[in-house]
């Protein structure tokens, strides 16, 4: 008779939940990474804008162009603040997803451990059963030889 884990359906459920949590965590990591890349790109744009304005000012740029550049830079600063706020929110989502993943991992691991223990007990019982059969066969052979 083959080993049969009575909680196998629950284990499959826990494995499925863990896979779902893994995907959710990966998605959260991806969103945080994308937002951080956007922020880094924005920071580079702001630095480049500041450098180009200094060069343009020396080159004799008109006041209207400087005003436009100033308004653009101000909008970029506002966008940077919004992006930083979004990153903080995404970090919280990622931390929550990480906590859910760890919980799902622990719950699956508990069932895996239980299955392993039950399998070992089953295997030990099988060995004992086989040994009893061998012992009984030996005793029967010995009894027949005495006759």
C-alpha positions as CSV (number, residue, x, y, z in Angstrom):
1,X,0.0,0.0,0.0
2,X,1.4,3.4,-1.0
3,X,1.9,6.3,1.3
4,X,-1.1,8.6,1.4
5,X,-1.0,12.0,3.1
6,X,-4.4,12.8,4.4
7,X,-3.8,16.5,4.3
8,X,-2.6,16.5,0.7
9,X,-5.5,18.8,-0.5
10,X,-4.7,21.3,2.2
11,X,-1.0,21.1,1.2
12,X,-1.8,21.7,-2.4
13,X,-3.9,24.7,-1.4
14,X,-1.1,26.1,0.7
15,X,1.4,25.6,-2.2
16,X,-1.0,27.5,-4.5
17,X,-1.4,30.3,-2.0
18,X,2.3,30.5,-1.6
19,X,2.7,30.8,-5.4
20,X,0.1,33.5,-5.5
21,X,1.9,35.4,-2.8
22,X,5.2,35.0,-4.6
23,X,3.7,36.5,-7.7
24,X,2.1,39.4,-5.7
25,X,5.5,40.1,-4.1
26,X,7.3,40.0,-7.5
27,X,4.7,42.5,-8.9
28,X,5.2,44.8,-5.9
29,X,9.0,44.6,-6.3
30,X,8.6,45.4,-10.0
31,X,6.4,48.5,-9.3
32,X,8.8,49.8,-6.7
33,X,11.7,49.3,-9.1
34,X,9.9,51.1,-11.9
35,X,9.0,54.0,-9.7
36,X,12.6,54.3,-8.5
37,X,13.8,54.2,-12.1
38,X,11.4,57.0,-12.9
39,X,12.6,59.0,-10.0
40,X,16.3,58.5,-11.0
41,X,15.5,59.6,-14.5
42,X,13.6,62.7,-13.2
43,X,16.6,63.5,-10.9
44,X,18.9,63.4,-13.9
45,X,16.5,65.6,-15.9
46,X,16.4,68.1,-13.2
47,X,20.2,68.2,-12.9
48,X,20.5,68.6,-16.6
49,X,17.9,71.3,-16.7
50,X,19.8,73.3,-14.1
51,X,23.1,72.9,-16.0
52,X,21.5,73.9,-19.3
53,X,19.8,77.0,-17.7
54,X,23.1,78.2,-16.4
55,X,24.7,77.8,-19.8
56,X,21.7,79.4,-21.5
57,X,21.8,82.3,-19.1
58,X,25.4,83.0,-20.0
59,X,24.6,82.6,-23.7
60,X,21.9,85.3,-23.5
61,X,18.6,83.4,-23.3
62,X,15.5,85.6,-23.2
63,X,13.6,86.3,-20.0
64,X,10.5,84.4,-21.4
65,X,12.6,81.3,-22.1
66,X,14.1,81.5,-18.6
67,X,10.6,81.9,-17.1
68,X,9.3,78.9,-19.1
69,X,12.3,76.8,-17.9
70,X,11.6,77.9,-14.3
71,X,8.0,76.9,-14.6
72,X,9.0,73.6,-16.1
73,X,11.5,72.9,-13.4
74,X,8.9,73.8,-10.7
75,X,6.5,71.2,-12.3
76,X,9.3,68.6,-12.3
77,X,9.9,69.3,-8.6
78,X,6.2,68.8,-7.9
79,X,6.2,65.6,-9.9
80,X,9.3,64.4,-8.0
81,X,7.4,65.0,-4.7
82,X,4.4,63.0,-6.0
83,X,6.7,60.3,-7.2
84,X,8.5,60.1,-3.9
85,X,5.1,59.8,-2.2
86,X,4.1,57.1,-4.6
87,X,7.3,55.2,-3.9
88,X,6.6,55.3,-0.1
89,X,3.1,53.9,-0.8
90,X,4.5,51.2,-3.1
91,X,7.1,50.3,-0.4
92,X,4.3,49.7,2.1
93,X,2.5,47.5,-0.4
94,X,5.7,45.6,-1.0
95,X,6.2,45.2,2.8
96,X,2.7,43.9,3.1
97,X,3.2,41.5,0.2
98,X,6.4,40.3,1.8
99,X,4.7,39.6,5.1
100,X,1.9,37.7,3.3
101,X,4.5,35.7,1.4
102,X,6.4,34.8,4.6
103,X,3.1,33.7,6.3
104,X,2.1,31.6,3.3
105,X,5.6,30.1,3.2
106,X,5.5,29.2,6.9
107,X,2.0,27.6,6.6
108,X,3.1,25.5,3.6
109,X,6.4,24.5,5.4
110,X,4.4,23.3,8.4
111,X,2.4,21.0,6.2
112,X,5.5,19.8,4.3
113,X,7.2,19.0,7.7
114,X,4.1,17.1,8.8
115,X,4.0,15.2,5.6
116,X,7.7,14.3,5.9
117,X,7.1,13.0,9.5
118,X,4.1,11.0,8.5
119,X,6.0,9.5,5.5
120,X,8.8,8.5,7.9
121,X,6.4,6.9,10.3
122,X,4.7,5.1,7.4
123,X,8.0,3.8,6.1
124,X,9.0,2.6,9.6
125,X,5.7,0.8,9.9
126,X,6.2,-0.8,6.5
127,X,9.7,-2.0,7.5
128,X,8.3,-3.4,10.8
129,X,5.5,-5.1,8.9
130,X,7.9,-6.7,6.5
131,X,10.2,-7.8,9.3
132,X,7.2,-9.4,11.1
133,X,6.3,-11.3,7.9
134,X,9.9,-12.4,7.5
135,X,10.0,-13.5,11.1
136,X,6.7,-15.4,10.7
137,X,8.0,-17.1,7.5
138,X,11.2,-18.1,9.3
139,X,9.3,-19.5,12.3
140,X,7.0,-21.5,9.9
141,X,10.0,-22.9,8.0
142,X,11.7,-23.9,11.2
143,X,8.5,-25.5,12.6
144,X,8.1,-27.5,9.4
145,X,11.7,-28.7,9.6
146,X,11.1,-30.0,13.1
147,X,8.4,-32.3,12.0
